[in-house]
Every structure is written in C-alpha cells, then in structure tokens.
C-alpha cells in the first residue's frame, strides 16, 4: 500500500513539473526539477542503510520529508529553500561521521 501511495506522489510531482514546463517552456526548470526528484528518490532509498543508527534514521526521514515539501514549493511557486534541500545531505554526512568514529578497528 505504501508503494502505491509513493508512486502516486511521484506521479503527482511529475504532473506538476510537466504543467510548469508546458506553461513556461523553461528547460532549466524542468531539468532542475527532474534532478531534485532523482535526488529525493535517492534520499528515500538511503534510509535502509541508516537503520543501524535509529536516531539518525529518524532525523533523515524528517529531513527527507522537508526535502519533498521544498520540492513541492519549488514546483508550485518557484521558490527555492536551500536549507530544506540540503537537510538530507547533512543527516547523511552525520551518518558517515558517526560510522567512521565508531568503526571497528
């Protein structure tokens, strides 16, 4: 059921992106939107790796939700919220720092 909802959300984002492209014919907007959708999909798939450190996983899930919200605002209004787009990268960096710090010798 969750996969169906995720597929419908991605389809909705693709529809918004297509409509915005059709109105303005801005190729840069289209490519940036597609790139952000790809990055968001990567961030969602990275959650499975972070299950080792549960607090960081919860932080990453929250950051990924903020990322998708920022993408929606970008597609509807054209505003870019850089902090929301960078939030999953921060949680991934924290994951690698913690993993490096607590690695087995």
Protein Blocks (a to p, Z undefined) as FASTA:
>chain_A
ZZmmmmmmmmmmmmmmmmmmmmnopaklmmmmmmmmmmmmmmmmmmmmmmmmmmlmmmmm
mmmmmmmmmmmmmmmnopacfklmmmmmmmmmmmmmmmmmmpcZZ
